[in-house]
Amino acid sequence: MHFMLKVLPDFLRRHILRKAYHAEMRDWKKHLERYDQVMTECVDPMHWPDGEGMDMEALRERMQEEHLLAYTKHLERMETFMNWD
């Protein structure tokens, strides 16, 4: 994709990157909302369905790992947007 962007006119390249950037930010915001919701449910016993078969600590750890992976990917994509020249 980088090579293709270099051969496009500047205005078109900026337009494509701006669209991709805004899409990335929307995806990141959705991820944060989901992460926040699940972590709130992990902490608040009111959300636990009787606790049977549900390991809240394991769920919390999995969500934190998932969040770190998503954050790393987000940073990589943002770096691409910053270094598009």
C-alpha positions in Angstrom: 0.0 0.0 0.0 2.9 2.4 0.7 4.2 2.1 -2.8 0.7 2.7 -4.3 0.3 5.8 -2.1 3.6 7.3 -3.4 2.5 7.3 -7.0 -0.8 9.0 -6.3 -1.2 12.8 -6.5 -0.8 14.5 -3.1 -4.5 15.5 -2.7 -5.7 12.0 -3.3 -3.0 10.5 -1.1 -4.0 12.8 1.8 -7.7 12.0 1.3 -7.1 8.2 1.4 -4.9 8.6 4.5 -7.4 10.9 6.2 -10.2 8.3 5.6 -8.0 5.5 6.9 -6.9 7.5 9.9 -10.5 8.3 10.9 -11.6 4.7 10.4 -8.7 3.6 12.7 -9.7 6.1 15.4 -13.4 4.9 15.2 -12.3 1.2 15.6 -10.0 2.2 18.5 -12.8 4.0 20.2 -15.1 1.0 19.8 -12.4 -1.2 21.2 -12.0 1.0 24.3 -15.7 1.1 24.9 -15.9 -2.7 24.8 -12.8 -3.1 27.0 -14.2 -0.6 29.5 -17.6 -2.4 29.6 -16.1 -5.9 30.1 -13.6 -4.7 32.7 -16.4 -2.9 34.6 -18.4 -6.2 34.6 -15.3 -8.1 35.8 -15.0 -5.8 38.8 -18.7 -5.3 39.7 -20.2 -8.4 41.3 -23.7 -7.2 40.3 -22.8 -8.3 36.7 -21.8 -11.9 37.7 -24.4 -14.5 36.7 -24.2 -16.6 40.0 -20.5 -17.0 39.3 -21.0 -20.6 38.1 -18.6 -21.6 35.4 -17.4 -18.0 35.1 -13.8 -17.3 36.0 -13.8 -13.5 36.2 -10.1 -13.3 37.0 -9.2 -15.3 33.8 -11.6 -13.1 31.8 -10.0 -10.0 33.2 -6.5 -11.3 32.3 -7.6 -12.2 28.8 -9.1 -8.8 28.2 -6.0 -7.1 29.4 -3.9 -9.2 27.0 -6.3 -8.5 24.2 -6.2 -4.8 25.0 -2.4 -4.7 24.9 -2.4 -6.5 21.5 -5.0 -4.1 20.1 -3.0 -1.1 21.5 0.2 -2.3 19.9 -1.5 -2.7 16.5 -3.1 0.7 16.9 0.3 2.3 17.6 1.8 0.6 14.5 -1.0 1.9 12.3 -0.7 5.4 13.7 3.0 5.3 13.1 2.2 4.4 9.4 -0.1 7.5 9.2 2.6 9.7 10.7 5.3 8.5 8.3 3.4 8.4 5.0 5.9 10.5 3.0 
